[in-house]
Amino acid sequence: MTAPEPPALIARPCFQQDLEVVQLIYAHHVLTGTGSFEIEPPNLVEMTARWSRIVGAGWPFVVASPRSDLSRVMGFAYATQFRDRAAYSRSFEVSVYSAPTTLRSGAGAVMLSQVLTSLRDDGVREVLAFIGDSANAASIALHRKLGFNHAGALSRVGEKFGRVLDVVIMQRSLAPAKT
């Protein structure tokens, strides 16, 4: 009996040296898509500040890499507490972005799975995704594949590229980590 093939992609922690590529991936999505409602992409200094805040709080921020080249960044995903108030300490929001050349490669699922595992291990109870643009079928399908359910929508709350856009809200409960 042969051992199973290891997965071709892995999710690993995002390091500061990865942030140049992370910033470029996010800038692409800001400038060309409606998944982010930012209009101007943040520069590297701002992306570094965002990353520092997330990892400094002990929250997950990961990148996808091929097992054969761990220096290559195919996308990034992270989680932040849903709101700053203490009562929300067990509810988190996730974000996931893949490089345009790696869409539909499985990187999004690998990264989001790792973020969910980290959150569960940290005792998080509820995970939310706020998906820009109700026509963002790929993101909605990714979240559904990983156990998120449609929780609602915010109609006509964004405007980008001359379009008025909705936000789809998806939610997933996490089972407590096994000890």
C-alpha positions in Angstrom: 0.0 0.0 0.0 1.5 3.4 -1.0 1.2 6.5 1.1 -1.2 9.1 -0.2 0.2 12.0 -2.2 0.7 15.1 0.0 -1.5 18.1 -1.1 0.1 20.2 -3.8 -0.8 23.4 -1.9 -0.4 24.4 1.7 -1.5 27.3 3.8 1.3 28.7 5.9 1.7 31.8 8.1 2.1 35.0 6.2 5.5 36.6 7.0 6.5 40.2 6.5 8.6 39.3 3.5 5.3 38.0 1.8 3.6 41.3 2.1 4.8 42.8 -1.2 3.0 40.0 -3.0 0.0 40.2 -0.7 -0.3 43.9 -1.4 -0.1 43.3 -5.2 -2.8 40.6 -5.0 -5.1 42.8 -3.0 -4.4 45.9 -5.3 -5.5 43.8 -8.3 -8.8 42.9 -6.6 -9.4 46.5 -5.5 -8.7 47.9 -9.0 -10.5 45.2 -11.0 -13.2 43.6 -8.9 -16.1 44.2 -6.6 -15.1 41.7 -3.9 -13.5 44.6 -2.0 -15.3 47.9 -1.7 -12.1 49.8 -1.4 -11.6 52.1 -4.3 -7.8 52.9 -3.9 -5.5 50.0 -3.1 -3.6 50.4 0.1 0.2 50.8 -0.3 2.7 48.4 1.3 3.1 50.5 4.4 -0.7 50.3 5.0 -0.8 46.6 4.2 2.0 46.0 6.7 0.1 47.9 9.4 -3.0 45.8 8.8 -1.0 42.6 8.9 0.8 43.7 12.1 -2.5 44.5 13.8 -3.9 41.1 12.9 -0.9 38.9 13.8 -0.2 41.1 16.8 -3.6 40.2 18.1 -2.8 36.5 17.6 -5.4 36.1 14.8 -4.7 34.0 11.7 -3.2 35.5 8.6 -2.0 32.9 6.1 -0.8 32.6 2.5 -1.1 29.6 0.1 2.0 28.2 -1.5 2.8 25.2 -3.6 4.5 22.6 -1.5 7.3 22.6 -4.1 8.0 26.4 -3.7 7.1 27.8 -0.2 8.4 31.2 -1.2 5.6 31.6 -3.8 2.5 33.4 -2.6 -0.7 32.3 -4.4 -3.2 34.2 -2.2 -3.9 35.3 1.4 -6.6 34.9 4.0 -7.1 36.3 7.4 -9.6 36.7 10.2 -10.4 39.6 12.5 -12.8 39.9 15.4 -16.2 40.8 14.0 -16.4 44.0 16.2 -14.1 45.4 18.8 -16.5 45.1 21.7 -15.8 42.3 24.2 -19.2 40.6 23.6 -18.0 39.8 20.1 -14.8 38.0 21.2 -15.9 34.7 19.9 -17.2 36.0 16.5 -14.8 36.6 13.6 -14.9 37.8 10.1 -12.9 36.1 7.4 -11.4 37.5 4.1 -9.7 35.5 1.3 -8.1 36.7 -1.9 -6.3 34.6 -4.5 -3.8 35.9 -7.1 -5.4 36.4 -10.5 -3.2 33.7 -12.0 -4.2 31.1 -9.4 -8.0 31.5 -9.4 -9.8 28.1 -9.2 -6.6 26.3 -8.2 -7.8 25.3 -4.8 -5.7 28.0 -3.0 -8.8 29.7 -1.6 -10.1 26.5 0.0 -6.7 25.6 1.4 -6.3 29.0 3.0 -9.8 29.4 4.3 -9.7 25.9 5.8 -6.6 26.7 7.7 -8.0 30.0 9.0 -11.2 28.1 10.2 -9.1 25.5 11.9 -7.0 28.2 13.7 -10.2 30.0 14.8 -11.8 26.8 16.1 -8.6 25.9 18.0 -8.8 29.4 19.6 -12.4 28.9 20.8 -14.1 31.0 18.2 -17.8 30.1 17.9 -19.2 32.0 14.9 -17.5 33.0 11.6 -18.9 35.5 9.2 -18.1 36.4 5.6 -19.2 39.7 4.1 -19.0 39.1 0.3 -18.9 42.2 -1.8 -21.3 42.0 -4.8 -24.1 39.5 -4.8 -22.9 38.4 -8.3 -19.6 37.2 -6.8 -20.5 33.5 -7.4 -17.0 32.2 -7.0 -16.6 33.6 -3.4 -20.1 32.5 -2.5 -19.4 29.0 -3.8 -16.1 28.8 -1.9 -17.7 29.7 1.4 -20.6 27.4 0.8 -18.2 24.6 0.1 -16.5 25.2 3.4 -19.8 25.0 5.4 -21.0 28.6 5.4 -24.7 29.3 5.0 -26.4 32.3 3.6 -27.3 34.6 6.6 -28.7 37.6 4.7 -27.8 40.5 2.4 -27.3 44.2 2.7 -29.0 45.7 -0.4 -27.4 48.5 -2.3 -24.9 49.5 0.3 -21.8 49.8 -2.0 -21.0 51.6 -5.2 -18.1 50.8 -7.4 -17.4 51.0 -11.1 -20.7 52.9 -11.6 -22.6 49.9 -10.1 -24.7 49.8 -7.0 -23.8 46.7 -5.1 -25.1 44.4 -2.4 -23.2 42.5 0.3 -23.9 38.9 0.9 -23.6 37.7 4.5 -22.6 34.1 5.1 -22.1 32.5 8.5 -20.6 29.3 9.9 -20.7 27.9 13.4 -17.5 26.1 14.6 -17.6 23.1 16.7 -15.3 23.3 19.8 -11.8 22.0 19.2 -11.3 18.4 20.5 -9.0 18.1 23.4 
